[in-house]
Structure formats: C-alpha cells, structure tokens
Amino acid sequence: MTANSATMSEMRERVAVRPRTGLRRGLFLVLLSVLILAFLTSLSVGSVNIPLSQVARILLGGQAERASWDSIIWLFRLPKAITALLAGAALGIAGLQMQTLFRNPLADPYILGISSGASLGVALVVLGFAGGHVGSTLLEGLGLAGNISVVAAASLGSALVILIVMAASQRVRTMTLLILGLMLGYAVSGLVTILLHFSVAERVQVYVAWTFGSFAGVTWSELWVFIPAALGALLISGLLIKPLNALLLGEVYAQSLGLNVKQARFWIIVSASISTGVVTAFCGPIGFLGVAIPHLCRHLFGVSDHRDLVPMVVIVGSIVALLADLIAQVPGSQLTLPLNAITGLIGAPVVVWAILSRGSLRRAFEL
C-alpha cells in the first residue's frame, strides 16, 4: 500500500467514525429537550414574566389569566422566538459549510462578503435615498414601512453579492474564491464607510442600530417569507451531507471518490448564501454564531461526520440563538442590549476554548 493510499484510508476511517447509535440518539433527545425548554423560556421570560403554564395554555389555544399576556405572546414573543430558532440554525449550518469547504476553522457565513452586500443595500436606503415618509419612519425607529424598505434593500444587496460569488465559483479555485469574497467584502465596506462619512447623525444612528442585530423586528407577515427561505436553505444543506464529508478528505481525494467538486461547491455556496442572506436581511448581521456553533458541536460531541454534525449544529444553533436573545432582553427590566454584543461574548470564548482544547481543531481539519 502506498503512502497516499494509507493516508486516504486513515482519513476515510476518521470520517466514518460516528458515536454509538444509542449514545447518538440519547444526545439528540437531550438536545431537543433543551431546545424546547429554551423556546418556552424565551416566550415566558422578559420585561413581563409569564408563567410557563400560561404560555402552554396560550399556545394550545386557551385564554390566559390576563388578556395582555395573549398579545405579548402572539404579537411579539412568538415571532421573535421562531426567528431566533431559524436564524441560529441557518447561521450555524452556513458556518459549518464554509469551514468544511475552505478547510478553515475561522471561516464564517460572512466570509464571502454577503453581509457587506446587505450592509450596502441598507446603507443606500437609510443613509442615501431614505427621504420623505420612509425616511421619517426610519428615524422614528424602523416602523413597518421602514422595516420593509430595509429588508428589501438588504435582500437585494445580498442577492447581488451571491450572484457574483456563484458566477465566480464556476471559474476559479476554492482558495481564489475565498480571496475574491474577502476583497469584495472590503470594497463594499469601503463604499458603506463613504456613505456614513457624508450622512447626518440621525441616519447614521439608525444604520448603526441595524448593525447591532435583532430578532425582534420580524413580523408575522415577514415570517411568511423568512420561514420558507430559511427552511429551504436547511433542506439543501441536508442534501449536501455526503459531499461535505467527501470534502473533509480534500478536493483531490473527493474527486477521486467520484465527487463533482465544482458542482458540490456551487450548491454549498448556494445553501450557505441563502441562509446568510435571509438572516442578514431580516435580522441584521448576527456575528459569531456561524463560527462558534460548529466548533462547539465538534468539541462537545467529538464528531466530524456531517451526518451527525448537521442535525447537531441545527439544534445547538437554535438553542444558542434563543439564549443569546433572552440575555439581550435583560429579563425583568425594560433594558435591551445589542444582540451582537451578546453573541460575541458567547462566541469568542467558545472559539478560544476549541482552539486551546487538545486536538479539537486537528481532528476536524487535519490534512
């Protein structure tokens, strides 16, 4: 057996290793239980605390002891909790896909410049062309009309970058695509900085508030767009599990196993781009979840097989997003902290922990 054959055999074995079936099922049951608890807690805890028994009664169609609790749950907390659940899952999966595709433990969903495209779209609306009624609405705190304008602008900006990246993915190598995405992001950020420089303070404040990120701005009418887009991206990611496992071996080995690397790379980018674009458009650029969640799952569960990682990342991403939003609301007070501050405080220690842990990153990304 040649050295290359031995190496390939070892790596196949590493990818094939999975936790025992019983243990794996137990982990999923525990994670699902924690997810349900986190979801119900996000509906129960806030500036107004609602007992879990009353939350369950409301969700089952009953009447709460106080009429105001029904409004709080249905109009505010339930849409926000659904948004956080899907956003955490989408960003976690997008981060996992980017880390596997580029074989880079620091890759995140925004590495291809998608958030920069969304930021440019929002900047053009808020800082450049937001005048008259829409501008007034924006400056009053992103009311319905303003929020729709921001979502549309962020979606268009993201879509433009996605189209550029997808077109480039058919012509250049993977590492060249990474550099192209980074440079595109820097260039777009430069345009946003120029717009910020020439804008009035009030509009700059609105734009900065958008960059803080929030799950609270998505209404029921917008969820009809957000939910199908997020679920569609997650469905595509589920169909890409085998190509992702093959890419753990490297592109050369994956190609020798019969994988069409160019086609697989295209669909991975499509899935990650849709996930990142829709979350950024509706919630703003939510940082650190995409880079931290895959590391957290790899380290806690000791797996690199995407058959296990993908569902784990979906569940853990949802849990962490719900908990981050809960902390940002500062339960029991009227104060609300920037969501990105909380995700950064959670995500940075997780990444450092993964890096310092013995062999954690080597097992996932060794060549």
C-alpha positions in Angstrom: 0.0 0.0 0.0 1.4 3.4 -1.0 1.7 6.3 1.5 -1.1 8.2 -0.3 -3.4 5.1 -0.1 -2.6 4.7 3.6 -3.4 8.4 4.2 -6.6 8.2 2.3 -7.6 5.0 4.2 -6.9 6.7 7.5 -9.0 9.7 6.6 -11.9 7.6 5.4 -11.9 5.9 8.7 -11.8 9.2 10.6 -14.8 10.5 8.6 -16.7 7.2 9.1 -16.3 7.1 12.8 -19.6 8.0 14.5 -20.9 7.9 18.1 -22.7 4.7 19.0 -26.3 4.6 17.8 -27.7 4.6 21.3 -25.5 7.4 22.5 -26.2 9.4 19.4 -30.0 9.1 19.9 -29.6 10.0 23.5 -27.7 13.1 22.6 -30.4 14.2 20.1 -33.1 13.6 22.7 -31.3 15.7 25.3 -30.6 18.5 22.7 -34.3 18.5 21.6 -35.4 18.7 25.2 -33.1 21.7 25.8 -34.3 23.3 22.6 -38.0 23.0 23.7 -37.1 24.4 27.1 -35.2 27.3 25.7 -38.0 28.1 23.3 -40.7 28.1 26.0 -38.4 30.1 28.3 -38.0 32.8 25.6 -41.8 33.0 25.5 -42.1 33.2 29.3 -39.3 35.5 30.4 -38.9 39.2 29.5 -39.8 42.6 30.8 -43.1 40.9 31.8 -42.7 37.4 33.1 -45.5 34.9 32.1 -45.7 31.6 33.9 -44.9 28.6 31.7 -48.3 27.1 32.4 -49.9 30.2 31.0 -47.6 30.1 28.0 -48.6 26.5 27.3 -52.3 27.4 27.6 -51.9 30.2 25.2 -50.1 28.1 22.6 -52.7 25.4 22.9 -55.4 28.0 22.0 -56.7 28.7 25.5 -57.2 32.0 27.3 -54.6 33.3 29.7 -55.4 34.7 33.1 -54.5 38.2 31.7 -55.6 39.3 28.2 -52.3 41.3 27.8 -50.4 38.0 28.0 -52.1 36.7 24.9 -51.0 39.8 22.9 -47.4 39.7 24.3 -47.1 36.0 23.2 -48.8 36.1 19.8 -47.7 39.5 18.6 -44.2 39.9 20.0 -42.5 36.9 21.6 -43.6 34.0 19.4 -42.5 35.7 16.1 -39.2 36.6 17.7 -38.6 33.1 19.1 -39.3 31.5 15.7 -37.0 34.0 14.1 -34.2 33.2 16.6 -34.7 29.5 16.3 -34.4 29.5 12.5 -31.7 32.2 12.3 -29.4 30.3 14.8 -29.9 27.1 12.8 -29.3 28.8 9.4 -26.1 30.6 10.6 -24.7 27.5 12.3 -25.2 25.4 9.2 -23.8 28.1 6.9 -20.7 28.4 9.1 -20.2 24.7 9.1 -20.4 24.6 5.3 -17.9 27.4 4.9 -15.4 25.8 7.4 -15.6 22.5 5.5 -15.5 24.0 2.0 -12.5 26.2 2.8 -10.9 23.8 5.4 -10.5 26.9 7.6 -11.6 26.8 11.3 -12.1 30.6 11.3 -14.4 30.7 8.3 -17.9 32.1 9.0 -21.1 32.7 7.0 -20.0 36.2 6.0 -16.6 35.2 4.6 -17.9 35.6 1.0 -19.0 39.2 1.6 -22.7 38.6 1.7 -23.2 40.7 4.9 -21.3 43.5 3.2 -23.7 43.4 0.3 -26.6 43.6 2.7 -25.0 46.4 4.6 -24.5 48.4 1.4 -28.2 47.9 0.5 -29.3 49.1 3.9 -26.8 52.0 3.8 -28.2 53.2 0.5 -31.7 53.2 1.9 -31.0 54.6 5.3 -28.1 56.9 4.5 -28.6 57.8 0.9 -32.1 57.6 -0.5 -34.3 57.4 2.5 -36.3 60.6 2.3 -39.9 61.8 2.8 -42.2 59.5 4.6 -39.9 56.4 4.6 -37.0 58.4 5.9 -39.2 59.8 8.7 -40.4 56.3 9.6 -36.9 55.0 9.7 -35.8 57.8 12.0 -38.7 57.0 14.3 -37.3 53.6 14.8 -37.8 51.5 11.7 -41.6 51.2 11.7 -43.4 48.9 9.3 -42.8 50.8 6.1 -39.2 51.5 7.0 -38.6 47.9 8.1 -39.9 46.6 4.7 -37.6 49.0 2.9 -34.6 47.8 5.0 -35.4 44.1 4.4 -35.8 44.7 0.7 -32.6 46.7 0.4 -30.6 44.1 2.4 -32.0 41.3 0.3 -31.1 43.0 -2.9 -27.6 43.8 -1.7 -27.1 40.2 -0.5 -28.5 38.8 -3.8 -26.1 40.9 -5.8 -23.1 39.5 -3.9 -24.5 36.0 -4.0 -24.8 36.2 -7.8 -21.2 37.4 -8.2 -19.9 34.7 -5.9 -21.8 31.9 -7.6 -20.7 33.1 -11.0 -17.1 33.2 -9.8 -17.4 29.7 -8.2 -17.7 28.2 -11.7 -14.5 29.8 -12.9 -11.9 29.9 -10.1 -10.5 27.5 -7.5 -11.7 27.3 -3.9 -9.0 29.4 -2.3 -9.2 32.0 -5.1 -12.9 32.2 -4.4 -12.2 32.9 -0.7 -9.8 35.7 -1.6 -12.3 37.1 -4.0 -15.1 37.1 -1.4 -12.8 38.8 1.2 -11.8 41.5 -1.3 -15.4 42.1 -2.4 -16.4 42.5 1.2 -13.6 45.0 1.8 -14.6 47.0 -1.3 -18.3 47.1 -0.4 -17.4 48.1 3.2 -15.4 51.0 1.8 -18.5 52.3 0.0 -20.6 52.0 3.2 -17.9 53.9 5.1 -18.1 56.7 2.5 -21.9 56.9 2.8 -21.5 57.0 6.6 -19.0 59.9 6.3 -21.4 62.1 4.4 -24.6 61.3 6.3 -26.3 63.1 9.1 -26.0 61.8 12.6 -29.6 60.7 12.9 -29.4 58.4 9.9 -26.0 57.1 11.0 -27.6 56.2 14.3 -30.3 54.2 12.6 -27.8 52.3 10.4 -25.6 51.5 13.5 -28.8 50.2 15.3 -29.3 47.9 12.4 -25.8 46.5 12.6 -26.4 45.6 16.3 -28.7 42.8 15.0 -32.1 41.8 16.4 -34.6 39.0 16.2 -37.4 41.3 17.4 -38.1 43.2 14.1 -39.6 40.3 12.1 -43.4 40.4 12.0 -45.8 37.6 11.2 -46.3 38.9 7.6 -42.5 38.8 7.1 -42.2 35.3 8.6 -44.1 34.0 5.6 -41.0 34.9 3.6 -38.4 34.2 6.2 -39.5 30.7 7.2 -39.7 29.2 3.7 -36.3 30.7 2.7 -34.6 29.5 5.9 -36.1 26.1 5.7 -35.3 25.8 2.0 -31.6 26.5 2.7 -31.6 24.0 5.6 -33.1 21.4 3.3 -30.4 21.9 0.7 -27.8 21.6 3.4 -29.3 18.2 4.4 -28.8 17.0 0.8 -25.2 18.1 0.9 -24.1 15.9 3.8 -22.2 13.3 1.6 -20.4 16.0 -0.5 -19.3 17.7 2.7 -18.0 14.5 4.2 -16.0 13.9 0.9 -14.6 17.4 1.1 -13.2 16.7 4.5 -10.7 14.5 2.7 -9.6 17.4 0.5 -10.7 18.2 -3.1 -8.2 15.9 -4.8 -9.4 12.9 -2.7 -13.0 13.9 -3.0 -12.6 14.0 -6.8 -11.0 10.6 -6.8 -14.1 9.2 -5.0 -16.3 10.4 -7.9 -17.5 13.7 -6.4 -18.1 16.5 -8.9 -16.3 19.1 -6.8 -17.3 22.1 -8.9 -21.0 21.2 -8.7 -20.8 20.4 -5.0 -19.0 23.7 -4.3 -21.7 25.6 -6.2 -24.6 24.1 -4.2 -22.7 24.5 -0.9 -22.3 28.2 -1.7 -26.0 28.5 -2.7 -27.1 26.9 0.5 -24.8 29.0 2.7 -25.5 32.2 0.8 -29.3 31.8 1.1 -29.0 31.1 4.8 -26.7 34.0 5.4 -28.6 36.4 3.1 -32.1 35.8 4.5 -30.9 36.1 8.2 -28.9 39.3 7.5 -31.8 40.8 5.6 -34.4 40.3 8.3 -32.2 40.4 11.5 -29.1 42.3 10.6 -25.5 40.9 10.6 -25.6 38.5 13.5 -22.0 37.8 14.4 -20.1 34.8 15.9 -22.9 32.2 15.8 -21.7 30.9 12.4 -18.1 30.4 13.5 -18.7 29.3 17.1 -21.6 26.8 16.8 -19.7 24.2 14.6 -16.7 24.3 16.9 -19.0 23.9 20.0 -20.6 20.8 18.4 -17.4 19.2 17.3 -15.8 19.7 20.7 -18.8 18.7 22.8 -19.7 15.6 20.8 -16.3 14.6 19.4 -17.6 14.1 15.8 -16.5 15.4 12.4 -19.0 13.3 10.4 -21.6 15.7 8.9 -24.3 13.0 9.3 -24.2 13.9 13.0 -22.8 17.4 12.8 -25.6 18.9 10.6 -28.5 18.0 12.9 -26.5 18.8 15.9 -25.5 22.2 14.6 -29.1 23.0 13.7 -30.3 22.2 17.2 -27.4 23.8 19.1 -27.5 26.9 16.8 -31.2 27.4 17.6 -30.6 26.9 21.4 -27.7 29.4 21.5 -29.6 32.0 19.4 -32.6 31.7 21.8 -30.4 32.0 24.9 -28.5 35.0 23.4 -31.7 36.8 22.6 -33.0 36.0 26.1 -29.9 37.5 27.7 -30.0 40.6 25.4 -33.6 41.3 26.6 -32.3 41.6 30.2 -35.2 39.7 31.9 -37.1 41.7 34.4 -36.2 45.1 33.0 -37.0 47.4 30.2 -33.4 47.4 29.0 -32.3 45.8 25.8 -28.7 45.1 24.9 -27.3 44.8 21.4 -27.7 41.2 20.2 -24.2 41.2 18.6 -22.6 42.1 21.9 -24.1 39.0 23.5 -23.3 36.7 20.6 -19.7 38.0 20.7 -19.4 37.4 24.4 -20.7 33.9 23.9 -19.0 33.0 20.7 -15.4 34.3 21.3 -14.8 32.1 24.4 -16.2 29.1 22.5 -13.7 29.6 19.7 -10.8 30.2 22.0 -11.8 27.1 24.0 -11.9 25.0 20.9 -8.5 26.3 19.7 -6.9 25.6 23.1 -8.5 22.2 23.5 -6.2 19.3 22.8 -6.5 18.1 19.3 -10.0 19.6 18.7 -9.2 21.5 15.5 -6.6 19.0 14.3 -9.2 16.2 14.3 -11.7 18.3 12.3 -9.3 20.0 9.8 -6.1 17.9 9.6 -4.9 17.4 6.0 
